[in-house]
């Protein structure tokens, strides 16, 4: 790790590694840490998704620290500069199950010297991790913000296996559509996905540029709307970065939407110098560490394990935030609506204009303002 180049961090943000009890050497970005001997500050944790990094929170780290919080964003298991995970496809991929990812977050809290977290904020795949933290350990996680991915709650233990089988059956039915399609989560669960992306024909930098562009508000066709059901025909309405052409890799699926040089120059929320941070980390490490999470998310045993919490609700103060142009709000039919029942103390539910999936980067100031309002109201 000492050979890696320093990250281009905003003033006031530091990078360090912490050994945690689940076996990881966790890399974190941190702002507002109290000086030795000073009074503790309220702790806020920020959890990224795929294919992102702790660096995705660079704007919020500064804004929340300036408001008096101790703010920490980790590279999660399998990502960035955090080490200790088994990133081999044939390795211990079940270590990336949601309940074990919750254990990682609890271990991080302990390593930071805290007994509880003022607020936990998760984006994309970090959103369900945050939700499960709040649902299973409200004594530790006192507030939660879910971003982009809504939380539909635990499945009924009596029918969890049947639900997983039905979902998988409809995914397989996509192969028979005209033209045939494939769900991205099942694609990400297969062994070739890491190779496809790590060895993208256009290079990792340009693959990520197209991927981030096509899921942002900059891509005009992103006009999300609720889906009626999880059936092959209905899911086929999703863009190709969710329901891909069959036998087409993700780099090939997004390549036709590569922004022009003029569009790249106009992209203030992710200029090339900042995109280069993501590209360098994924070029070095590959994508499999993050893809292990998707293998768990499509696995029957994961559905059964999570259903052991059937009937539980998130009782701590909660909020939801997403970009108005983010299909992630609706990709799981009914989850957005169920979330507002599963969370018994939902304080805010907002869709931000001018943002797609990468909301904390696309509309950084608005996201920081939303978070500070929620955090201060619940102090």
Long-range contacts (C-beta under 8 A, 24 or more apart in sequence): 1-25, 1-27, 1-81, 1-83, 4-81, 4-284, 5-280, 7-55, 7-277, 8-273, 8-274, 8-277, 9-58, 10-58, 10-59, 10-61, 10-62, 11-62, 12-61, 12-62, 12-65, 12-66, 13-58, 13-61, 13-62, 13-65, 15-81, 17-81, 18-108, 18-111, 18-112, 19-111, 20-104, 20-107, 20-108, 20-110, 20-111, 21-107, 21-110, 21-111, 22-100, 22-103, 22-104, 22-107, 23-84, 24-77, 24-82, 24-83, 24-84, 24-85, 24-104, 24-107, 25-82, 25-83, 25-84, 26-74, 26-75, 26-82, 26-104, 26-108, 26-111, 27-54, 27-74, 27-75, 27-80, 27-81, 27-82, 27-83, 28-54, 28-72, 28-73, 28-74, 28-75, 28-108, 29-54, 29-55, 29-57, 29-58, 29-61, 29-72, 29-73, 29-74, 30-61, 30-70, 30-71, 30-72, 30-73, 31-61, 31-62, 31-64, 31-65, 31-70, 31-71, 32-64, 32-65, 32-66, 32-68, 32-69, 32-70, 32-71, 33-70, 34-70, 40-70, 40-114, 41-68, 41-69, 41-70, 42-68, 42-69, 42-70, 42-118, 42-119, 42-375, 42-379, 43-69, 43-70, 43-71, 43-72, 43-109, 43-112, 43-114, 43-116, 43-117, 43-118, 44-69, 44-70, 44-71, 44-72, 44-117, 44-118, 44-119, 44-120, 44-121, 44-375, 45-71, 45-72, 45-73, 45-74, 45-105, 45-108, 45-109, 45-117, 45-119, 45-120, 45-121, 46-71, 46-72, 46-73, 46-121, 46-122, 46-123, 46-126, 47-73, 47-74, 47-76, 47-105, 47-120, 47-121, 47-122, 47-123, 47-126, 47-127, 47-129, 47-130, 48-73, 48-75, 48-76, 48-79, 48-123, 48-124, 48-126, 49-122, 49-123, 49-124, 49-125, 49-126, 49-127, 49-148, 49-149, 50-124, 50-125, 50-290, 50-291, 50-293, 50-294, 51-197, 51-208, 51-211, 51-278, 51-282, 51-287, 51-290, 52-79, 52-123, 52-124, 52-278, 52-358, 53-79, 53-80, 53-277, 53-278, 53-281, 54-80, 55-80, 55-274, 55-277, 55-278, 56-123, 56-358, 56-360, 56-361, 57-360, 59-360, 59-361, 59-364, 59-365, 59-367, 59-368, 60-121, 60-360, 60-364, 60-367, 60-368, 60-371, 63-364, 63-365, 63-368, 63-371, 63-372, 64-368, 64-371, 64-372, 64-375, 67-372, 67-375, 67-376, 69-118, 69-375, 72-108, 72-112, 74-108, 76-101, 76-104, 76-126, 76-129, 77-101, 77-104, 77-289, 78-288, 78-289, 78-290, 78-292, 78-293, 79-281, 79-285, 79-289, 79-290, 80-281, 80-285, 81-281, 85-289, 85-292, 87-285, 87-286, 87-288, 87-289, 87-292, 88-288, 89-191, 89-194, 89-288, 93-292, 93-295, 93-296, 94-296, 94-299, 94-301, 95-292, 96-292, 96-293, 96-295, 96-296, 97-296, 97-302, 97-305, 98-128, 98-129, 98-132, 98-296, 98-297, 98-302, 98-306, 99-132, 99-136, 99-305, 99-306, 101-129, 101-132, 101-293, 102-129, 102-132, 102-133, 102-136, 102-137, 105-129, 105-133, 106-133, 106-137, 106-140, 109-140, 115-140, 116-140, 116-141, 116-142, 117-141, 117-142, 118-142, 118-143, 118-375, 118-379, 119-143, 119-144, 119-145, 119-371, 119-374, 119-375, 119-378, 120-144, 120-145, 121-145, 121-147, 121-371, 122-146, 122-147, 123-147, 123-148, 123-149, 123-359, 123-360, 124-148, 124-149, 124-328, 124-357, 125-149, 125-290, 125-293, 127-151, 131-314, 132-306, 134-314, 134-316, 134-318, 135-309, 135-312, 135-313, 135-314, 136-309, 136-312, 138-314, 138-315, 138-316, 141-316, 142-316, 142-317, 142-378, 143-316, 143-317, 143-318, 143-374, 143-375, 143-378, 144-314, 144-316, 144-317, 144-318, 144-319, 145-318, 145-319, 145-320, 145-321, 145-371, 145-374, 146-318, 146-319, 146-320, 146-321, 146-339, 147-320, 147-321, 147-322, 147-359, 147-360, 147-367, 148-322, 148-323, 148-326, 148-328, 148-329, 148-357, 148-359, 149-328, 150-320, 150-322, 150-329, 150-332, 150-335, 150-336, 150-338, 150-339, 151-314, 151-335, 151-339, 151-342, 151-343, 152-332, 152-334, 152-335, 152-338, 152-339, 152-342, 153-312, 153-313, 153-338, 153-339, 153-341, 153-342, 154-306, 154-307, 154-309, 154-310, 154-311, 154-312, 155-303, 155-306, 155-307, 155-310, 156-307, 156-310, 156-311, 157-304, 157-307, 157-308, 157-310, 158-310, 160-303, 160-304, 160-306, 160-307, 160-310, 161-300, 161-303, 161-304, 163-303, 164-300, 164-303, 165-300, 166-230, 167-230, 168-298, 170-230, 170-231, 170-232, 170-235, 171-232, 173-231, 173-232, 174-232, 174-235, 174-236, 174-243, 174-246, 175-246, 176-232, 177-232, 177-233, 177-236, 179-245, 179-246, 180-245, 180-246, 180-247, 181-232, 181-235, 181-236, 181-243, 181-244, 181-245, 181-246, 182-243, 182-244, 182-245, 182-246, 182-247, 182-248, 183-235, 183-242, 183-243, 183-244, 184-241, 184-242, 184-243, 184-244, 184-250, 185-294, 185-297, 185-298, 186-298, 187-244, 187-250, 188-250, 188-291, 188-294, 188-295, 189-291, 189-294, 189-295, 189-297, 189-298, 189-299, 192-249, 193-249, 193-250, 193-287, 193-291, 194-286, 194-287, 194-288, 194-291, 196-249, 196-250, 196-251, 197-249, 197-250, 197-251, 197-282, 197-286, 197-287, 198-282, 198-283, 198-286, 198-287, 200-249, 200-251, 201-251, 201-252, 201-255, 202-251, 202-255, 202-258, 204-279, 204-282, 204-283, 205-275, 205-276, 205-279, 205-283, 206-258, 207-250, 207-251, 207-254, 207-255, 208-275, 208-278, 208-279, 208-282, 209-258, 209-259, 209-264, 209-275, 210-251, 210-254, 210-255, 210-257, 210-258, 210-259, 211-241, 211-250, 211-254, 212-270, 212-275, 212-358, 213-257, 213-258, 213-259, 213-263, 213-267, 214-239, 214-241, 214-254, 214-257, 215-241, 215-326, 215-327, 215-356, 215-357, 215-358, 216-269, 216-323, 216-325, 216-355, 216-356, 216-357, 216-358, 216-362, 217-323, 217-324, 217-325, 217-354, 217-355, 217-356, 217-362, 218-259, 218-263, 218-267, 218-356, 219-257, 219-356, 222-325, 222-326, 222-327, 222-356, 223-325, 224-324, 224-325, 224-326, 224-327, 224-329, 224-330, 225-330, 226-330, 226-333, 226-336, 227-330, 227-331, 227-333, 228-333, 229-333, 230-332, 230-333, 234-333, 238-327, 238-331, 239-327, 242-327, 242-331, 269-358, 269-361, 269-362, 269-363, 269-364, 270-358, 270-361, 313-342, 313-343, 313-344, 314-342, 314-343, 314-344, 314-345, 315-344, 315-345, 316-345, 317-345, 317-347, 317-374, 317-378, 318-343, 318-345, 318-346, 318-347, 319-346, 319-347, 319-348, 319-349, 319-350, 319-370, 319-374, 320-346, 320-348, 320-349, 320-350, 321-348, 321-350, 321-351, 321-352, 321-359, 321-367, 321-370, 321-371, 322-350, 322-351, 322-352, 322-355, 322-359, 323-351, 323-352, 323-354, 323-355, 323-356, 323-357, 323-358, 323-359, 323-362, 323-363, 324-351, 324-352, 324-353, 324-354, 324-355, 325-354, 325-355, 325-356, 326-351, 326-355, 326-356, 326-357, 326-359, 327-357, 328-357, 347-374, 347-377, 347-378, 348-373, 348-374
